[in-house]
Amino acid sequence: MLVFDADCGFCDHLVRFVLSREQRHDLLFVPHSSPLGLRLREQHGLQQVESLLWVEDGRAFIEWQAVAHTAQYLGGAPARLAVLGNLLPRRLMNGGYRLIARIRKGLARSTRNCLLLTAAQQARFLS
């Protein structure tokens, strides 16, 4: 599951990017302020996390690890870039993530265009 800030334009762009490039079509999307998003964050002791959260096999990943898991899910060039990023110190990658997370709402304005989802995609958005 990818838990994301549904009120953030940057996160909205990320979700659109994933939907347009995924090959497996089995990732579930959860807005972080939804009842399920709040429950997942509480379950993993991550109530303060307001941006990306990757949940898989009962484990939660934040910061760079959440990005790397998302990239691995996509495969191709994003996955190769994640492998390169994993060669760098995690402290450096998490620092870069935190910087972007702090300014993310200013990086991309929220798209006011509705995301038109197929029925199969709609079923993958949980709340």
Backbone as a chain_set.jsonl record, in Angstrom:
{"seq": "MLVFDADCGFCDHLVRFVLSREQRHDLLFVPHSSPLGLRLREQHGLQQVESLLWVEDGRAFIEWQAVAHTAQYLGGAPARLAVLGNLLPRRLMNGGYRLIARIRKGLARSTRNCLLLTAAQQARFLS", "coords": {"N": [[0.839, -1.189, 0.0], [0.431, 2.21, -0.717], [0.599, 4.968, 1.137], [-0.48, 8.215, 1.078], [-0.385, 11.843, 0.962], [-3.285, 13.184, 0.292], [-4.021, 15.799, -0.076], [-1.988, 17.16, -1.172], [-0.381, 18.572, -3.891], [2.045, 17.695, -5.003], [2.186, 15.044, -4.105], [-0.124, 14.114, -5.327], [0.685, 14.274, -7.995], [2.648, 12.312, -7.914], [1.108, 9.974, -7.442], [-0.371, 9.941, -9.816], [1.757, 9.592, -11.596], [2.666, 7.032, -10.845], [0.359, 5.485, -11.457], [0.291, 5.83, -14.217], [2.555, 4.524, -15.109], [2.861, 2.041, -13.974], [3.21, -1.525, -14.075], [2.239, -3.819, -12.92], [-0.209, -3.34, -11.594], [-1.313, -3.741, -9.008], [-0.977, -2.316, -6.734], [-2.159, -0.739, -3.81], [-3.78, 2.287, -2.896], [-3.824, 4.722, -0.371], [-5.246, 7.446, 1.137], [-3.59, 9.536, 3.452], [-4.971, 10.817, 5.503], [-7.334, 9.516, 5.707], [-9.655, 7.23, 7.339], [-8.479, 4.607, 7.25], [-5.842, 5.249, 6.547], [-5.074, 6.773, 8.789], [-5.315, 4.784, 10.737], [-3.376, 2.919, 9.872], [-1.037, 4.461, 10.116], [-1.065, 4.884, 12.876], [-0.932, 2.252, 13.809], [1.663, 1.577, 13.104], [3.104, 3.359, 14.549], [3.527, 5.854, 13.425], [2.258, 8.335, 13.413], [2.966, 11.0, 13.074], [3.948, 11.19, 10.548], [3.497, 12.77, 7.57], [3.76, 12.636, 4.902], [4.775, 10.45, 2.349], [4.245, 6.939, 2.737], [5.062, 3.596, 2.719], [3.577, 0.488, 2.871], [4.036, -2.84, 3.462], [3.76, -6.326, 3.693], [3.169, -6.231, 6.465], [4.987, -4.401, 7.41], [6.167, -1.036, 7.686], [7.453, 1.573, 5.703], [9.291, 4.539, 5.517], [10.22, 7.832, 4.334], [13.182, 7.859, 2.414], [13.186, 5.087, 1.98], [10.495, 4.508, 1.434], [10.174, 5.821, -0.993], [12.046, 4.388, -2.527], [10.9, 1.815, -2.477], [8.555, 2.339, -3.879], [9.633, 3.034, -6.362], [10.864, 0.587, -7.01], [8.596, -0.967, -7.295], [7.572, 0.128, -9.634], [9.494, -0.596, -11.478], [11.856, -0.796, -14.269], [13.45, 2.238, -15.347], [12.96, 3.896, -13.001], [13.332, 1.983, -10.942], [15.992, 1.26, -11.351], [17.244, 3.682, -10.763], [16.606, 3.83, -8.062], [18.124, 1.735, -7.068], [20.671, 2.794, -7.45], [20.434, 4.998, -5.729], [20.252, 3.645, -3.33], [22.85, 2.949, -2.928], [24.036, 5.136, -1.891], [24.635, 6.88, 1.221], [22.11, 6.239, 3.611], [21.363, 8.217, 5.374], [21.934, 10.559, 3.946], [20.157, 10.29, 1.768], [17.695, 10.241, 3.132], [17.804, 12.782, 4.246], [17.618, 14.373, 1.931], [15.081, 13.593, 1.156], [13.559, 14.576, 3.326], [13.941, 17.317, 3.002], [12.629, 17.809, 0.539], [10.089, 16.943, 1.33], [9.4, 18.914, 3.176], [9.0, 21.14, 1.569], [7.223, 20.323, -0.308], [4.515, 20.975, -0.825], [4.649, 23.433, -1.974], [6.023, 22.907, -4.262], [4.474, 21.698, -6.223], [1.477, 22.664, -7.354], [-1.769, 21.837, -6.268], [-3.566, 19.772, -8.397], [-6.414, 20.712, -10.006], [-7.848, 19.311, -11.714], [-9.874, 16.565, -12.032], [-8.881, 13.287, -11.302], [-9.355, 10.882, -13.55], [-10.353, 7.772, -13.088], [-10.19, 4.319, -13.939], [-12.614, 1.707, -13.391], [-11.309, -0.457, -12.235], [-9.01, 0.793, -11.229], [-10.179, 2.576, -9.408], [-11.099, 0.793, -7.471], [-8.786, 0.22, -6.154], [-8.164, 2.316, -4.547], [-8.27, 2.988, -1.305], [-10.032, 3.796, 1.7]], "CA": [[0.0, 0.0, 0.0], [1.096, 3.505, -0.726], [-0.165, 5.949, 1.901], [-0.022, 9.496, 0.544], [-1.116, 13.041, 1.358], [-4.217, 13.467, -0.8], [-4.197, 17.242, -0.201], [-0.72, 17.699, -1.648], [-0.226, 18.478, -5.341], [3.234, 16.887, -5.307], [1.787, 13.651, -3.894], [-1.082, 13.831, -6.387], [1.473, 14.002, -9.198], [3.295, 11.021, -7.717], [0.104, 8.936, -7.657], [-0.633, 9.919, -11.265], [2.955, 9.017, -12.212], [2.635, 5.591, -10.595], [-0.734, 4.898, -12.229], [0.573, 5.87, -15.661], [3.744, 3.743, -15.461], [2.907, 0.726, -13.337], [3.012, -2.677, -14.946], [1.564, -4.9, -12.199], [-1.574, -2.902, -11.279], [-1.82, -4.33, -7.771], [-0.676, -1.428, -5.613], [-3.308, -0.071, -3.215], [-3.507, 3.672, -2.542], [-4.573, 5.099, 0.824], [-4.996, 8.813, 1.611], [-3.065, 9.447, 4.819], [-5.912, 11.343, 6.492], [-8.527, 8.674, 5.714], [-9.657, 6.347, 8.512], [-7.483, 3.541, 7.099], [-4.524, 5.881, 6.607], [-4.808, 7.102, 10.192], [-5.137, 3.524, 11.451], [-2.073, 2.361, 9.49], [0.021, 5.28, 10.723], [-1.072, 4.611, 14.309], [-0.478, 0.869, 13.994], [3.123, 1.53, 12.935], [3.712, 4.411, 15.358], [3.981, 6.895, 12.496], [1.202, 9.341, 13.346], [3.507, 12.297, 12.669], [4.345, 11.144, 9.132], [2.465, 13.413, 6.771], [3.958, 12.423, 3.474], [4.715, 9.097, 1.815], [4.421, 5.772, 3.596], [4.894, 2.353, 1.977], [3.264, -0.595, 3.791], [4.134, -4.123, 2.76], [4.016, -7.484, 4.554], [3.11, -5.855, 7.869], [6.042, -3.438, 7.74], [5.979, 0.295, 7.11], [8.689, 2.225, 5.293], [9.114, 5.982, 5.367], [11.3, 8.622, 3.757], [13.805, 7.326, 1.216], [12.785, 3.698, 1.759], [9.178, 4.525, 0.793], [10.415, 6.191, -2.396], [12.737, 3.272, -3.174], [9.927, 0.742, -2.691], [7.672, 2.776, -4.96], [10.409, 2.91, -7.598], [11.013, -0.842, -7.292], [7.286, -1.414, -7.779], [7.422, 0.565, -11.023], [10.45, -1.272, -12.351], [12.475, 0.033, -15.288], [14.378, 3.3, -14.958], [12.833, 4.274, -11.59], [13.938, 0.948, -10.096], [17.458, 1.369, -11.482], [17.646, 4.869, -10.0], [16.505, 3.489, -6.642], [19.299, 0.916, -6.744], [21.782, 3.743, -7.311], [20.194, 5.759, -4.507], [20.535, 2.779, -2.181], [24.297, 2.889, -2.753], [24.417, 6.324, -1.129], [24.265, 6.76, 2.638], [20.684, 6.442, 3.866], [21.226, 9.52, 6.03], [21.916, 11.551, 2.876], [18.912, 10.143, 1.01], [16.597, 10.678, 4.0], [17.901, 14.244, 4.338], [17.038, 14.897, 0.697], [13.645, 13.345, 1.231], [12.971, 15.52, 4.295], [13.945, 18.645, 2.384], [11.538, 17.84, -0.437], [8.828, 16.818, 2.076], [9.087, 20.21, 3.802], [8.598, 22.144, 0.577], [6.469, 19.63, -1.352], [3.249, 21.626, -1.168], [4.964, 24.56, -2.834], [6.634, 22.429, -5.505], [3.453, 21.387, -7.221], [0.147, 23.071, -6.936], [-2.761, 20.776, -6.377], [-4.263, 19.78, -9.675], [-7.855, 20.808, -9.806], [-8.461, 18.392, -12.657], [-10.159, 15.295, -11.388], [-8.196, 12.128, -11.832], [-10.358, 9.952, -14.051], [-9.87, 6.424, -12.847], [-11.0, 3.203, -14.406], [-13.252, 1.01, -12.275], [-10.274, -1.275, -11.594], [-8.167, 1.699, -10.452], [-10.984, 3.072, -8.281], [-11.17, -0.249, -6.445], [-7.499, 0.157, -5.479], [-8.075, 3.473, -3.654], [-8.937, 2.611, -0.071], [-10.138, 4.871, 2.683]], "C": [[0.876, 1.24, 0.0], [0.179, 4.493, -0.022], [0.397, 7.315, 1.523], [-0.9, 10.629, 1.044], [-2.001, 13.469, 0.187], [-4.458, 14.963, -1.011], [-2.967, 17.932, -0.781], [-0.605, 17.486, -3.16], [0.953, 17.614, -5.752], [2.902, 15.398, -5.179], [0.779, 13.211, -4.952], [-0.347, 13.494, -7.683], [2.177, 12.652, -9.097], [2.312, 9.879, -7.986], [-0.212, 8.821, -9.146], [0.537, 9.279, -12.015], [2.947, 7.493, -12.054], [1.554, 4.929, -11.449], [-0.425, 4.837, -13.722], [1.738, 4.966, -16.077], [3.796, 2.343, -14.854], [2.638, -0.379, -14.351], [2.191, -3.766, -14.258], [0.12, -4.575, -11.836], [-2.151, -3.557, -10.024], [-1.519, -3.485, -6.537], [-1.97, -0.779, -5.132], [-2.888, 1.312, -2.754], [-4.413, 4.073, -1.374], [-4.251, 6.557, 1.17], [-4.614, 8.788, 3.084], [-4.031, 9.966, 5.883], [-7.226, 10.563, 6.51], [-8.511, 7.804, 6.972], [-8.619, 5.227, 8.415], [-6.068, 4.105, 7.178], [-4.134, 6.222, 8.033], [-4.534, 5.833, 10.998], [-3.778, 2.894, 11.132], [-0.935, 3.131, 10.14], [0.1, 5.024, 12.224], [-0.517, 3.211, 14.594], [1.048, 0.763, 13.942], [3.842, 2.624, 13.715], [4.224, 5.565, 14.522], [2.92, 7.98, 12.322], [1.703, 10.683, 12.827], [3.914, 12.339, 11.203], [3.203, 11.703, 8.303], [2.646, 13.186, 5.28], [3.916, 10.927, 3.171], [5.01, 8.017, 2.843], [4.147, 4.543, 2.735], [4.67, 1.243, 2.996], [3.234, -1.898, 3.0], [4.477, -5.22, 3.773], [4.076, -7.105, 6.035], [4.186, -4.888, 8.326], [5.765, -2.117, 7.044], [7.347, 0.91, 6.829], [8.396, 3.699, 5.052], [10.334, 6.568, 4.669], [11.865, 7.926, 2.517], [13.351, 5.889, 0.938], [11.406, 3.612, 1.101], [9.318, 4.865, -0.689], [11.05, 5.025, -3.145], [11.779, 2.105, -3.427], [8.967, 1.097, -3.827], [8.381, 2.625, -6.3], [10.592, 1.444, -7.987], [9.708, -1.416, -7.835], [7.117, -1.06, -9.26], [8.333, -0.196, -11.973], [11.111, -0.285, -13.306], [13.446, 1.058, -14.726], [14.2, 3.735, -13.494], [13.489, 3.253, -10.651], [15.46, 1.01, -10.166], [17.983, 2.587, -10.724], [17.587, 4.601, -8.498], [17.69, 2.637, -6.205], [20.51, 1.817, -6.558], [21.64, 4.557, -6.022], [20.503, 4.945, -3.264], [22.027, 2.6, -1.945], [24.816, 4.067, -1.934], [24.017, 6.138, 0.333], [22.789, 7.086, 2.847], [20.438, 7.789, 4.52], [21.137, 10.644, 4.994], [20.588, 11.497, 2.114], [17.705, 10.583, 1.841], [16.613, 12.191, 4.175], [17.315, 14.914, 3.108], [15.527, 14.732, 0.683], [12.973, 14.366, 2.158], [12.908, 16.939, 3.735], [12.781, 18.769, 1.408], [10.188, 17.776, 0.287], [8.417, 18.15, 2.701], [8.529, 21.21, 2.801], [7.667, 21.566, -0.488], [5.193, 20.356, -1.771], [3.473, 22.854, -2.04], [5.548, 24.144, -4.172], [5.615, 22.181, -6.601], [2.099, 21.794, -6.668], [-0.795, 21.896, -7.12], [-3.451, 20.884, -7.726], [-5.751, 19.818, -9.391], [-8.593, 19.968, -10.844], [-8.677, 17.068, -11.948], [-9.388, 14.185, -12.091], [-9.27, 11.136, -12.255], [-9.791, 8.546, -13.974], [-10.785, 5.404, -13.497], [-11.636, 2.554, -13.177], [-12.226, 0.174, -11.52], [-9.352, -0.404, -10.74], [-8.92, 2.215, -9.233], [-11.019, 2.067, -7.145], [-9.881, -0.336, -5.641], [-7.261, 1.357, -4.565], [-8.925, 3.175, -2.424], [-9.034, 3.815, 0.864], [-10.53, 4.27, 4.011]], "O": [[1.924, 1.289, 0.644], [-0.895, 4.819, -0.528], [1.6, 7.549, 1.633], [-2.023, 10.404, 1.494], [-1.519, 14.045, -0.788], [-5.039, 15.354, -2.023], [-2.923, 19.159, -0.867], [-0.718, 16.361, -3.646], [0.875, 16.882, -6.738], [3.282, 14.592, -6.029], [0.82, 12.073, -5.42], [-0.709, 12.548, -8.382], [2.287, 11.932, -10.089], [2.651, 8.923, -8.683], [-0.31, 7.713, -9.675], [0.331, 8.515, -12.957], [3.191, 6.76, -13.013], [1.815, 3.915, -12.097], [-0.834, 3.901, -14.409], [1.897, 4.672, -17.261], [4.679, 1.552, -15.187], [1.935, -0.186, -15.344], [1.521, -4.551, -14.929], [-0.705, -5.487, -11.779], [-3.336, -3.889, -9.981], [-1.787, -3.912, -5.414], [-2.78, -0.324, -5.939], [-1.77, 1.497, -2.275], [-5.613, 3.799, -1.384], [-3.098, 6.874, 1.466], [-5.249, 8.094, 3.879], [-3.918, 9.589, 7.049], [-8.14, 10.917, 7.255], [-7.466, 7.655, 7.605], [-7.948, 4.928, 9.403], [-5.194, 3.507, 7.806], [-2.997, 5.988, 8.444], [-3.634, 5.806, 11.837], [-3.106, 2.389, 12.031], [0.014, 2.539, 10.653], [1.192, 4.952, 12.787], [0.276, 3.026, 15.518], [1.645, -0.045, 14.653], [5.051, 2.802, 13.565], [5.231, 6.187, 14.859], [2.71, 8.481, 11.218], [0.944, 11.426, 12.205], [4.196, 13.412, 10.671], [2.087, 11.182, 8.325], [1.763, 13.516, 4.488], [3.07, 10.218, 3.716], [5.889, 8.156, 3.694], [3.103, 4.464, 2.088], [5.489, 1.067, 3.898], [2.511, -2.036, 2.014], [5.372, -5.057, 4.602], [4.93, -7.598, 6.772], [4.282, -4.589, 9.516], [5.199, -2.084, 5.951], [8.277, 0.777, 7.625], [7.379, 4.055, 4.456], [11.336, 5.889, 4.447], [11.107, 7.457, 1.668], [13.153, 5.518, -0.219], [11.177, 2.721, 0.283], [8.655, 4.266, -1.536], [10.646, 4.706, -4.264], [11.843, 1.474, -4.482], [8.615, 0.242, -4.639], [7.79, 2.141, -7.266], [10.488, 1.097, -9.163], [9.721, -2.256, -8.734], [6.585, -1.851, -10.039], [7.988, -0.416, -13.134], [10.944, 0.926, -13.165], [14.167, 0.793, -13.764], [15.199, 3.928, -12.802], [14.13, 3.635, -9.673], [16.139, 0.831, -9.155], [19.049, 2.525, -10.111], [18.427, 5.095, -7.747], [18.201, 2.801, -5.098], [21.289, 1.632, -5.622], [22.62, 4.775, -5.311], [20.962, 5.487, -2.258], [22.432, 2.147, -0.874], [25.901, 4.002, -1.356], [23.15, 5.32, 0.639], [22.282, 8.081, 2.328], [19.424, 8.436, 4.256], [20.348, 11.575, 5.155], [19.973, 12.53, 1.849], [16.793, 11.224, 1.319], [15.556, 12.818, 4.246], [16.599, 15.909, 3.221], [14.793, 15.621, 0.251], [11.943, 14.945, 1.811], [11.943, 17.668, 3.966], [12.031, 19.743, 1.458], [9.248, 18.472, -0.096], [7.232, 18.479, 2.753], [7.682, 22.034, 3.146], [7.354, 22.244, -1.467], [4.834, 20.35, -2.948], [2.571, 23.268, -2.768], [5.569, 24.936, -5.115], [5.881, 22.432, -7.776], [1.659, 21.302, -5.629], [-0.625, 21.073, -8.019], [-3.866, 21.967, -8.139], [-6.264, 19.019, -8.608], [-9.823, 19.922, -10.85], [-7.759, 16.522, -11.336], [-9.268, 14.162, -13.316], [-10.006, 10.612, -11.419], [-8.868, 8.187, -14.705], [-11.996, 5.602, -13.59], [-11.23, 2.83, -12.048], [-12.269, 0.105, -10.292], [-8.955, -0.81, -9.648], [-8.356, 2.283, -8.141], [-10.974, 2.45, -5.976], [-9.877, -0.908, -4.551], [-6.243, 1.404, -3.874], [-10.152, 3.118, -2.504], [-8.211, 4.73, 0.811], [-10.679, 4.993, 4.996]]}, "num_chains": 1, "name": "protein.A"}
